[in-house]
Amino acid sequence: MNEGGTNSRFVENWLDSYLEWTDQSEPSRLYRKWVGLICLSSALQRKVWLPWDKDLFTNLFVILVGPSGARKGTAINPGRTLLERTPGVTLAADDPTMQYLMMELKECVSTDVDPATGLMEFHSSMTIISDELAVMTGYEQRELLISLTDWYDCKRVWTYGTRSHGKETIENLWVSLLGATTPEQITDIMPKSAIGGGLTSRIIFVYSPWKEKTIVVPGRLDAKLENYLLYDLEQISLLKGPCQITKEFAEAYSDWYLEQDRLRGSLAAPQRIFSDPMFERYLDRRQTHLLKLAILHQVARSDRLVLGVQAFNEAKETLEEVEEVMPQAFTMYGEGDKNEVMQRVMKTIAYKGEVSFADVLSLHYRDISKKQLVEILSTLHAMEFCKITDTAGGATIKYIEGGKPVDRATISPDSGSQA
């Protein structure tokens, strides 16, 4: 704890302490980390930015993706609780309609003093949280999906039309989004043609195949640490003004940006960021995601709005960590029934951690043949979701924690074991 220490905060690093506070709950650390980042984003609203080719704000669009039972809602609840208690933060109504959102955005006007000019600044900042994103973005809500694309860019003036009042405008718009859904529901929320397009390139899809731990009798989260986090989040919400970057940040970012371009230009590069073409548009915005994360990591530790190499490194690590699992959010796009079986196989492997080929086949034999299972496991191996090794008793499949590669193996189509 940093009681009475630097920055007049109680904790050294808000995000680290948030993960500590929520550690005795079942959701994955990745889910909990991104909910914490949404909390930081929501506290800053439109009041902190990075002067770039245009002013870059810290709003995030984050969707937690996983099967039922992955504890997506459980991950969201602590963050929502903190934001509900943070003065000045506006949360949208649960699963609002487009019309209701427009009304809320029009009414949630805040006033702050521009530290550079001393003039009053007005902004409409709001965070949307939806445990069931498919409900909020149903078929009749396609207009909302289109509007979210505009809102991500925090336009100074956003204009829309209504039947009752004609043209309406909202000035200095700022919206963050935290949602949750399953891989199956993504196909309902967004048509396949939309994946990789304007909106989805702005979204961080945080995938987890199962809950991280089992807690039989859940207890209350640490009340003292909760109060510390709430107090510090209020202090963070008081920050205002532009961020600066150090020479070291600029050099690290320049090297990273040039390397990203090199990897994108080489289809054969072994460290190529994404091999799936659906992520090409996301890669166009990858640097935007990294810069937003750098600001959030900086304010998690300090009131100084100066980005150094530590903020860059933390942002890079956070982004690469989630990118390891992001493609798994889209496993249900494809041939329907086969992909439904793949999702169940993934859940089995993640839940058991390590399982034999024979056991997986015995659990899913009604839905899939041995040959089809070998094909699915080959796909999951290529995605670095699991590794396959030979043992005396046959092939063993082991889940790769966090989607990070541990080993490289191939599967023999004939035997279903390592080649």
C-alpha positions in Angstrom: 0.0 0.0 0.0 1.0 3.6 -0.7 -0.8 5.2 2.3 0.0 8.9 2.2 2.7 8.3 -0.4 3.3 9.7 -3.9 0.4 11.2 -5.8 -1.7 11.1 -2.6 -2.9 7.7 -3.6 -3.4 4.6 -1.4 -2.0 2.0 -3.9 1.2 2.0 -6.0 -0.4 0.7 -9.2 -4.2 0.9 -9.5 -4.5 -1.9 -12.1 -2.3 -4.3 -10.2 -4.3 -3.6 -7.0 -7.6 -4.2 -8.9 -6.3 -7.6 -10.0 -5.3 -8.3 -6.4 -8.8 -7.2 -5.2 -10.6 -9.5 -7.7 -8.2 -12.4 -7.4 -10.5 -14.5 -5.2 -13.1 -14.8 -7.9 -13.5 -17.3 -10.7 -13.1 -15.3 -13.9 -9.8 -15.4 -15.8 -7.1 -12.8 -15.1 -7.4 -11.5 -18.6 -11.1 -10.8 -18.2 -10.4 -9.0 -14.9 -7.5 -7.0 -16.3 -9.6 -5.6 -19.2 -12.5 -4.7 -16.9 -9.9 -2.8 -14.8 -8.7 -1.0 -17.9 -12.3 0.0 -18.7 -12.5 1.5 -15.1 -9.5 3.6 -15.7 -10.8 4.7 -19.1 -14.2 5.6 -17.7 -12.6 7.7 -14.9 -10.5 9.8 -17.4 -13.5 10.3 -19.8 -12.7 13.0 -22.4 -10.5 15.0 -20.0 -7.1 13.4 -20.8 -5.7 12.9 -24.3 -2.6 12.4 -26.3 -2.0 15.1 -29.0 -1.1 12.9 -32.1 -2.2 13.4 -35.7 -5.4 14.1 -33.9 -6.3 14.2 -30.3 -6.3 10.6 -29.1 -8.6 9.8 -26.1 -8.6 6.7 -23.9 -12.0 5.3 -24.6 -12.0 1.5 -25.2 -14.4 -0.9 -26.9 -13.9 -4.2 -25.1 -15.9 -7.4 -25.5 -15.4 -10.4 -23.2 -16.0 -13.6 -25.3 -16.3 -17.1 -23.9 -18.8 -19.9 -23.5 -21.5 -19.9 -20.9 -19.8 -20.6 -17.5 -16.6 -18.6 -18.3 -17.8 -16.0 -15.7 -18.0 -13.0 -18.0 -20.7 -11.3 -15.9 -18.8 -12.1 -12.7 -15.7 -10.4 -14.1 -17.8 -7.3 -15.0 -19.6 -6.8 -11.7 -16.7 -5.5 -9.5 -15.8 -2.9 -12.1 -19.4 -1.8 -12.5 -19.6 -1.4 -8.7 -16.6 0.9 -8.6 -17.8 3.0 -11.5 -21.3 3.4 -10.0 -19.7 4.9 -6.9 -17.2 7.1 -8.7 -18.4 10.8 -8.9 -18.7 12.2 -12.3 -18.8 8.8 -14.2 -21.9 8.3 -16.2 -23.0 4.7 -17.0 -25.7 4.0 -19.6 -28.8 2.2 -18.6 -28.6 -1.6 -18.8 -29.1 -2.8 -22.4 -30.4 0.5 -23.7 -32.2 1.1 -27.0 -30.6 3.4 -29.5 -33.2 6.1 -28.8 -32.6 5.9 -25.1 -28.8 6.1 -25.6 -29.3 9.3 -27.6 -31.3 10.8 -24.8 -28.7 9.8 -22.2 -25.8 11.2 -24.2 -27.6 14.4 -24.7 -28.2 14.8 -21.0 -24.9 13.6 -19.5 -23.0 16.9 -20.2 -20.1 17.6 -17.9 -18.2 20.8 -17.5 -14.4 21.1 -16.9 -11.8 23.8 -17.2 -9.3 23.4 -20.0 -5.9 23.6 -18.2 -4.2 25.2 -21.2 -6.7 28.0 -21.9 -8.6 28.3 -18.6 -11.8 28.2 -20.6 -14.8 26.0 -19.7 -15.1 22.8 -21.7 -18.2 20.8 -22.2 -18.2 17.1 -23.0 -20.7 14.2 -23.1 -18.9 11.2 -21.7 -20.5 7.9 -21.0 -19.6 4.2 -20.5 -21.9 1.4 -21.8 -21.8 -1.9 -19.9 -23.8 -4.8 -21.2 -23.5 -8.4 -19.7 -25.6 -9.6 -22.7 -24.4 -7.7 -25.7 -26.5 -9.8 -28.1 -29.6 -8.4 -26.4 -28.5 -4.8 -26.7 -27.4 -5.1 -30.3 -30.3 -7.2 -31.6 -31.4 -7.1 -35.2 -33.4 -3.8 -34.8 -30.3 -2.2 -33.3 -28.1 -2.2 -36.4 -28.2 1.6 -36.2 -26.3 1.3 -32.8 -23.5 -0.7 -34.4 -23.1 1.9 -37.1 -23.1 4.7 -34.5 -20.5 3.0 -32.3 -18.0 3.2 -35.2 -18.4 7.0 -35.2 -18.4 7.3 -31.4 -15.0 5.5 -31.1 -13.3 8.5 -32.8 -14.7 11.0 -30.2 -15.8 13.5 -32.7 -16.1 17.1 -31.6 -19.6 17.3 -33.2 -21.7 14.3 -33.9 -25.0 14.8 -35.8 -27.9 12.4 -36.0 -31.5 12.5 -37.1 -34.6 11.8 -35.1 -38.2 11.4 -36.2 -39.6 13.7 -33.5 -36.9 16.4 -33.3 -35.2 16.3 -36.7 -31.5 16.9 -36.6 -29.7 16.7 -33.2 -26.1 17.3 -32.4 -23.9 16.2 -29.5 -20.7 18.0 -28.9 -17.4 16.5 -27.6 -18.7 13.0 -27.5 -16.8 10.2 -25.6 -18.0 6.6 -25.3 -16.4 3.5 -23.8 -18.0 0.1 -24.2 -17.7 -3.1 -22.1 -19.8 -6.0 -23.3 -19.9 -9.8 -23.0 -21.0 -12.5 -25.4 -20.4 -16.0 -26.6 -18.6 -17.1 -29.8 -22.0 -18.3 -31.0 -23.7 -15.0 -30.4 -21.0 -13.0 -32.3 -22.4 -14.5 -35.4 -25.8 -13.0 -34.5 -24.5 -9.6 -33.4 -22.4 -9.0 -36.5 -22.7 -10.6 -40.0 -19.5 -12.3 -41.2 -19.0 -9.4 -43.7 -18.6 -7.0 -40.8 -15.8 -9.0 -39.1 -12.6 -7.2 -39.7 -14.4 -4.0 -40.8 -14.7 -0.6 -39.3 -16.3 -1.4 -36.0 -14.6 -4.7 -35.2 -11.2 -3.2 -35.9 -11.9 -0.8 -33.0 -12.8 -3.6 -30.6 -10.6 -5.6 -28.3 -12.1 -9.2 -28.2 -10.9 -10.8 -24.9 -11.3 -14.5 -25.1 -11.3 -17.1 -22.3 -12.5 -20.7 -22.8 -13.3 -21.3 -19.1 -13.2 -19.9 -15.6 -9.7 -19.6 -14.1 -10.5 -21.3 -10.8 -13.3 -22.9 -8.8 -14.4 -21.2 -5.6 -17.0 -23.2 -3.9 -18.0 -20.7 -1.2 -17.4 -17.2 -2.6 -16.7 -14.5 0.0 -16.9 -10.8 -0.1 -14.1 -8.9 -1.8 -11.7 -7.1 0.5 -13.7 -4.0 1.7 -10.6 -2.0 2.7 -8.9 -2.5 -0.6 -12.1 -1.7 -2.4 -12.3 1.7 -0.6 -8.6 2.3 -1.5 -9.4 1.6 -5.2 -12.5 3.8 -5.1 -10.6 6.7 -3.6 -7.7 6.4 -6.0 -10.2 6.1 -9.0 -11.7 9.4 -7.9 -8.2 11.0 -7.8 -7.6 9.6 -11.3 -10.9 11.1 -12.5 -9.6 14.6 -11.5 -6.8 14.4 -14.0 -7.1 16.8 -16.9 -5.0 17.8 -19.9 -2.8 16.5 -22.7 -0.2 13.8 -22.3 3.4 14.3 -23.3 5.9 11.6 -24.4 9.5 11.3 -23.5 12.4 10.8 -25.9 12.7 7.1 -24.7 8.9 6.5 -25.4 9.3 8.0 -28.9 12.3 5.8 -29.7 10.6 2.6 -28.4 7.4 3.4 -30.2 9.2 4.2 -33.5 11.1 0.8 -33.4 7.9 -1.0 -32.6 5.9 0.7 -35.4 8.5 0.0 -38.0 8.8 -3.6 -37.0 5.0 -3.9 -37.2 5.1 -2.7 -40.8 7.9 -5.1 -41.6 5.9 -8.1 -40.2 2.8 -7.1 -42.1 4.7 -6.8 -45.3 6.1 -10.3 -45.0 3.6 -13.2 -45.4 6.4 -15.7 -44.5 7.5 -13.9 -41.3 7.5 -16.4 -38.5 6.4 -13.7 -36.0 3.7 -12.4 -38.2 1.1 -10.7 -36.0 -2.0 -12.3 -37.4 -2.2 -14.8 -40.3 -6.0 -14.5 -40.7 -6.9 -11.8 -43.2 -9.9 -10.8 -41.1 -7.5 -8.9 -38.8 -6.0 -6.7 -41.5 -8.2 -3.7 -40.6 -7.5 -4.3 -36.9 -3.8 -4.0 -37.7 -4.4 -0.6 -39.2 -5.5 0.5 -35.7 -3.1 -1.5 -33.6 -1.0 1.5 -32.8 -4.1 3.4 -31.7 -4.9 0.6 -29.2 -1.3 0.6 -27.9 -1.2 4.4 -27.4 -4.5 4.3 -25.5 -3.2 1.5 -23.3 0.0 3.5 -22.6 -2.0 6.4 -21.2 -4.0 4.0 -19.0 -1.0 2.2 -17.7 0.7 5.6 -16.9 -2.3 7.0 -14.9 -2.6 3.7 -13.1 0.8 4.5 -11.5 1.0 8.3 -11.5 -0.7 11.6 -11.8 2.0 12.8 -14.2 0.7 12.8 -17.7 4.1 12.0 -19.2 4.5 8.7 -21.1 7.9 7.0 -20.7 9.3 3.7 -21.8 7.7 1.9 -18.8 4.2 2.9 -20.0 5.1 1.8 -23.5 6.4 -1.6 -22.4 3.4 -2.3 -20.2 1.0 -1.3 -23.0 2.8 -3.5 -25.5 2.7 -6.5 -23.1 -1.0 -6.0 -22.4 -1.8 -5.7 -26.1 0.2 -8.7 -27.2 -1.2 -10.8 -24.3 -4.8 -10.3 -25.5 -3.9 -10.7 -29.2 -2.7 -14.2 -28.5 -6.2 -15.3 -27.8 -8.3 -12.8 -29.9 -8.7 -15.1 -32.9 -10.3 -17.8 -30.7 -13.3 -15.4 -30.3 -14.2 -16.2 -33.9 -14.1 -20.0 -33.9 -17.8 -20.2 -34.7 -17.5 -18.5 -38.0 -17.4 -21.2 -40.7 -19.4 -24.4 -41.3 -21.9 -24.3 -38.5 -22.1 -27.7 -36.8 -18.4 -28.5 -37.1 -17.5 -25.2 -35.4 -20.0 -25.9 -32.6 -18.2 -29.2 -32.0 -14.9 -27.4 -32.1 -16.1 -25.0 -29.4 -17.1 -28.0 -27.2 -13.8 -29.7 -27.7 -12.0 -26.4 -26.8 -14.0 -26.2 -23.6 -13.2 -29.8 -22.7 -9.4 -29.2 -23.2 -9.4 -25.9 -21.3 -11.5 -27.3 -18.4 -9.4 -30.4 -18.0 -6.0 -28.8 -18.7 -4.6 -32.1 -19.9 -6.5 -34.9 -21.5 -5.9 -37.9 -23.7 -7.1 -38.1 -27.3 -9.1 -41.2 -26.3 -11.0 -39.3 -23.6 -11.8 -36.4 -25.9 -13.1 -38.8 -28.5 -15.2 -40.7 -25.9 -16.8 -37.4 -24.7 -17.7 -36.3 -28.2 -18.1 -39.5 -30.2 -21.8 -38.8 -30.9 -20.9 -35.6 -32.7 -17.6 -36.4 -34.4 -15.5 -39.1 -35.9 -11.9 -39.9 -35.0 -10.8 -38.4 -38.3 -12.8 -35.2 -37.7 -11.4 -34.9 -34.2 -7.8 -35.1 -35.6 -8.7 -32.3 -38.0 -10.1 -30.1 -35.2 -7.0 -30.8 -33.0 -4.8 -29.9 -35.9 -6.6 -26.6 -36.2 -6.4 -25.9 -32.5 -2.7 -26.8 -32.5 -2.1 -24.3 -35.4 -3.9 -21.7 -33.3 -1.5 -22.5 -30.5 -4.5 -23.3 -28.3 -3.0 -26.6 -27.2 0.0 -28.9 -27.7 -0.1 -32.6 -28.5 2.5 -35.1 -27.4 3.0 -38.9 -27.6 2.9 -41.0 -24.5 3.0 -44.7 -23.9 -0.8 -44.7 -23.6 -1.4 -42.6 -26.8 -1.7 -38.9 -27.7 -2.1 -36.3 -24.9 -3.6 -32.9 -25.5 -2.5 -30.1 -23.1 -4.2 -26.7 -23.0 -1.7 -23.7 -23.4 -2.5 -21.2 -20.6 -3.4 -17.8 -22.0 -3.0 -19.1 -25.5 0.8 -18.6 -25.3 2.9 -21.2 -27.2 4.7 -23.7 -25.1 5.8 -26.1 -27.8 5.3 -26.8 -31.4 3.8 -30.2 -32.5 2.0 -31.7 -35.4 -0.7 -34.3 -35.5 -0.6 -37.4 -37.8 -3.9 -37.6 -39.7 -3.6 -41.3 -39.6 -3.1 -42.0 -35.9 -4.2 -38.8 -34.2 -0.8 -38.6 -32.4 2.3 -36.5 -32.7 4.1 -37.0 -36.0 
